[in-house]
Amino acid sequence: MSVALNALSAAFLAAEDVDPGNSLVIGSFAVLSGPLPSIAAVRRHVESRLPLAPRYRQVVRRTVLDLRAPTWEDDPDFVLDRHVGRLTVRSPGGDGEVAELIARCMAVRMDRDHPLWDITLCEGLSDGRWGLLSRVHHALADGVSGTALLRVLFDIPEEATPPVVGIGQRAGSRWRGAATAALAAGRGSLALGAAVVPVHGPSVSGVVGPGRRYAWTTVPLVSARQVRRALGVTVNDVALAAVAAGFGDLMRSRGIEAHPHSLRSLVPVSAWSGTSDEPDNHVTLMLADLPVDVDDPVARVQAVHALMARLRRTGEPEAGVLAQQLIGAVPYAVVGAATRWALRVPHHHLSTVTTNVPGPRRRLSFLGAEVEQMLPYVPIADRVPIGVAMFTYAGQLTFGVTADRAVSDLDVLVDGITSAWWSLAGTKVLGPQDL
């Protein structure tokens, strides 16, 4: 039985059609220790888990002249070995070599004649470790359902699975009424319209080629617990504030003014209303001008908190959902042509993408080996040469940074994110409990 791709999933395919140099895959790199399993054992394990993800046996089929949306259809020629492979990390297998492998593999486009996923067993990491690199095309899954696909590989404790909280379902709140949602969408449409004006002056945007760089930094979530409680902010606020500081450092190192409106980020927001049994794309967005100009760590996180609250209050996420619903009512031939045209037009209203996905709260395992770390990956395209994926796993927060190969100063951004996190975490803030 064939299933049509929704408008957003089809748009990710269109984005690759417009620029053949781009690879729109999402994924993660799991670091494990212990005896390295054989590739045969990995394949047997994945094969036993495939019933958990029927779409892993399906392929995208285009229609004649793209008159109708592409569909997912069962692949009669499915061969598991094509999707589960093996690589060796370049010696000595440290963080630099792992980052190089991730960047190289993620830059490779997926063959659309086959199901859009693969898993690679990576040997040769330092200290006797090894890794599993998981890739999924963005047309198949968003961050939330992509995380759910971890079930295909790993043993996940039931209590480790994070709750899915989207715009339709807040923790501890009821669904919004239709009238309220419509009003929010109307306000959000106006807000989004105002946000697509060009950013102030030169920013970090630029041409994106086929090559990639990758780097990451990891911090313990507990390190910011006191300051979060004292300020009444979320982990996402602290993380985005650290990202803003890192980009501020990057801009200043390049001689670019860190203006309040010089760095606009696309911030994906989950639109899942419950658990995701099938992988798909149910995500909307906010456009946020991150406070790269604010130097004080407390003032910066407070600015981010106020910004995100304002964007949600004005209904930007609801506006994105409404837009997708309206697009879904338009014949695909028109939507597809308009999407490809829009992607070919140069834009100057986005600087980066920052995505935050909650991962498992307890450690996962694979064939008896424990997953020590999960490194997230977000794709980049168009004129957005740097993207940041934030992923929480077993008490850690990892910032995975993707960049175009031409970005030679990626370490400035990563070091800035790390320094900003610890600068805030080490700040003593008086909260209500201290008064």
N, C-alpha and C positions, 0 to 999 in steps of 0.2 A: 504494500500500500504506500503510495507516494504522498509526501507532505510538503506543502509549499513553504519556502523560506519566508520569514517575515521581512518587512521593509528594511529593518536595521541589518539583519544578517545578509540580505542581498546587497546592501550598500557596501559592506566590507569586501565583497567580491568585486563590486564595481570599482572600488578604490584601487585594487590591484590591477584591474584592467586598464585604468588610466595611467598608472605608473608601474610598468613591469619590473622596475627595480625594487619595489617594496614587497616585503613579506609580512602580511598581517596575521601573525601567529601570536598567541599568548601561551604562557607555560610557566614551568618552574624547574628548578634543579634541586633535587634532594640529596643531601650529603649523609652517607651512612658509614658505619665502621663494622669491622668483623670480616669473616671469610667472604671473598668475592664469589657470588653464585655463578654458575655456568649460564651461558646464553640460552641453552636448552631449558634450564629450570625456569628462567625468567619468562620464556615463551609459553611454557606449560602453565605457569601461574596466570599470565595475562589471558590466555585462552579460557581458563576456568572462570575468569571474572567477566568475560565479554557479555554474558547475559544481563549484567548490571547496566550496560550501556549499549542498547540496540543500535544507536546511531553510529557506533564505531564500525558497523558492517554496512553502512550506507554511503552512497556517493552522490555528489551534486550533479543533477542533469539540467542542462539549459534547454530552453525551448527554441523553436525556429524563429530567427529574427528577434529573439527576446521579447516576444509578444506577451508572454505570461511569465510570472515569477519562476525562478529555478525551483526545483523540487529535490527532496531527499528520497532516494530510491535504493532498495537493496542491491548490493553489488554482487552479481552472480560470479564474478571472478576474484572474490576476496581471498587474499593470501596473507596469513598472519605474519609470516617471516618478513614481508615487505615493510611492516610497521614496527617491528621490534628488532633493533640492531645493536651494534657494539662499537665503541670507540675507545681510544686510549688518550688520556690527557698528556699533553707535552710535558716532559721532565723539566723540573722536579715535582710538578703537580701541586704547586702552591696556589694561593688565591689568584695571582695574576694569570696563571695558565688555565685555571678553571674559568675565569672571566673571559679569556680569549676563546675558549671552546664554546661557551654559551653564546657569545656574540656571533661566532662563525656559523654555528648551527641554526640559530634563530633567524639569521639573515637569509637562509635558503628557503625559497618559496616551495609550497607544497604542490604536489602533482594532483590536479583536480580530477584526473581520471581514476583516482582511488580515494577511499575514505580519508578525511582530512585530519589525521592525527598520527603521531608516532611516539615511540618511547626508545630511548637509547641508554644502554648500560655503559657507564663510563668508568674505566679502570685507570689506575695510575695516580690517584690523588696522594698527596703526602700523608705520612703517618699511618699508612695502611688503610686509608679510607677509599671509598668508591662512591659513585653517584648514579642517579637516575634522572635523565633529562626528559621531561614530558612536554610535548608540543601539541597544541590544538589550534586549528584555524579559528579566527575570531568569528567567522560566519557560523561556526558550530556552537560556540558557547561564549558567554560573558564571564566576568570574574567569579560571580557567585556560583553559577552552574558548572564553571570550569573547576572550581574547588570541589564541588560535589563529585566530579569525575575522578577525584583521588581514590575513590572506592575501587576503581578498576585495578589499581596497583597496590594500595596499602590496606593493612588492617587498621581500622579506625575505631577506637573505643566509643561506645554510644554517647557517653557523656562528654566526649571531646568535640563533638560537632557543634559549631557556633550557630546561634539562631539567625534566621534570615529576616532582617529588618529592612524593609523598603519604604517607599513613600506611601504605600497604601496600608502599611501595617507598622505602627510604631510600637515599641516595647511598652506595654501597659496602657495602650490607648485603643479606641475603637476606630473602625473604618469611618472615613469622612463621608458625609452625605453628598449626594450628587450635586446639589446646588452649591454647597461650599467648595467642592472640588472644581466646579466650573468657574466660580469666581476666582479661585486661586490660579487656575490655568490662564484666565484672562489677564490677571495682574502679572503673572510670570511671562506671558507673551510680550508684554510691554517692556519688562525688565530685560528679557533676552534681546529684544530689538535694540535697546540702548547699549547692550554690551558688545554688539558686533561692530562697533566703530573701531577704527585702527587703534592699536596701542600707542602710548606716548613715545615718540622718538624711536631711536634704534633699540632693539631688544635682543633676545637670544635666538629669535627665529632665523631661518635660512634654508638653503637648498638641502634636500635629503637625497643622498645617493644610495647605492645598494649595500655598501659596507656598514658594519656596526661596531660599536664599542659597548662594553658592559662593565659595571662596577657595582659594589654593594657595601652597605654598612649595617651592622646589627646592634641594637641596644636592648637592654632588659626593660620590660614594661614597668616593673616595680620601681625603677629609678625615678619615675616621674609621678608616682602615686600621691605623694604629699602635696606637691605643687598643683596637681590637677584638682584634688579635693579642696584645697584652700582657695583656688581661683574659680571653682565651679565650672571647669571646662572638660572636654572629652579627650581621649587619646588621639582622635582624629585632629582636634584643634592643635594639640602639641606637635603632632607629626607635620601638619601643614605649615605651622609656624617655623619648624626646623627647615623644611624645604624652602620656604620663603627666604630664610636667612642664607641658606646655601646659594640660592640664585642671586641674592644681593651681593654676596662675596664674588660670585662669578662675574656679574656685570661690572662691579667696580674694578676687578682685576683686568677687565677688557677696556676700561676707560669709558664705560657706559653709565649714564646717570641712573641711579636707582630711584625712579620717580614712582609715586603711588599708583600710577596707571601704566607702568612700563612692562609689567609681567602679568599677562592674563592666562590663567590655566583653565583648561577644560577639566571639570571634576565630575566623573561619572557617578551616578547615584542609582542604586538598585531599585528597580520597579517590580521586583518579585513580591507577591503578596503572601507567600507561604513557602513551603519547601519546594525544591526544584527536583522533580523526579526525572525529567528529561532535559538534557542540555539544550540551551537556546539563548537568545538575546532578549532580555527584559531589563533594559537599562535606559535611564534618561540622563540628563546632564544639568550642571550649573556652570556658569562662566564667572570665574572669580579673579579679581585683580588682587593678587597676593601682596601683602605689605612688605615689599623688599626694601623699602625706605626706612623702616622702623628698626633701630639698633637695639633698644632695650628689650631683653628677652621676655619680660613679663608683659610689657606693653604690646609686644608683637603677638603673643598668643592671645591676649585679650582682643586685639584687633581682628585676628582670624576668627575667634569665637563670635564676635559681633557680626562679622561679614557673613559667615555661614548661616547664622540665625536670620539675618536680613534676607538672604537669598531664598531660604526656605519659606520665610514669611511672605515674600512677594510671589511665591508660587512658581519659581523657575522649573523645578522638577516636574510639576504637574503640567506645565506648558509643553515640556518635551514629550510627555506621554500623549497629550492631546494632539500634538503635531504628528506623532507616529500613527495615531488612530486615523487622522484625516488622510495621511498619505496612504494608509492601507485601503482607503475607499477609492483611490484613484487607480485607473488601469495601469498595470505594471509597465507597459510599453512607454507610457508618459513619464512615470516615476524613474525608470531606469535611464532614459535619455536625459532627464533633468539632473539626475544625480551625477552622471558622467560629465555633463557640462559644468556643473557647479564645482566638481573636483578639479577641473582643468583651469579654473579661474584663479589667478594668484590672490592670496588673501594676506592681510596684515592684522587680523583681529585676535589671533591666538599665538601664544608664545610656547606653551608646553601643555602636557597632560599629566595630571596627578591622580592616581587611582588608589583607593584603600579598600582592601578586601580582608575580612576577618577569616582566619584559618582555624584549624583544629586547636583546641585548648590544651590537649595532652599529646604526648609524643606518639607518632605513628610507627608502624613496623612493617617490614617487607621481608618475607621468607625468614623470619626470626631475627632480622637485624633492625636495630632502632634507628629512626631518622633523627639525626642530630640537628639538622638545619634545613630550612626551605628558602630558596632564593627565587623571588618572583621576577617575572619578565613582562614588560608592557611594550607593544610595538609602537613604532613611530612612522609617520608618513607626511606627505604634502610638504609644508614649510615648517614643520614642528620637529626640529632635530634632536630634542631631548625630552624624554618622558621618565616619570618616576612612579614605580609601583611599590606600594606599602602593604606588607603582609604580616599579620600577627600569627605566631605559631608557638605554642607551648611556652608562653611567658616571654617571648621575644618579639621584637618588631624589627623587620628587615626592610630597608629601603633599597630596592633594586633599580638602578639607573641605566636606562638605555640611551645611547647617543649615536648620531651619525659618525662614521669613521673619521670625518674631518675634524671632529671635536677633540682637540689634543689636550685640553685643560680640564677634562672631566674630574680629575682629582680635586680641583679647587671646589667644585660643587659638592662632592661627596664629603670632603673634609669639613666644609662649611655646615652641612647637615648634621654631621656628628658633633661638631663643636657647639652648635646651637642647641641640640638636644641636651647635652650635658651642662651647658650654661644655664638652661632653665631648670633642669633637674637639681642642680646644686644651689638654686636660689631659695632662700628662706622667705616664705610668704606667710603673712598672718592671715588666717582664716577665722570664721566665726568661732571655731572651737578653741582658738587661742586668745579670744577677747574676754 
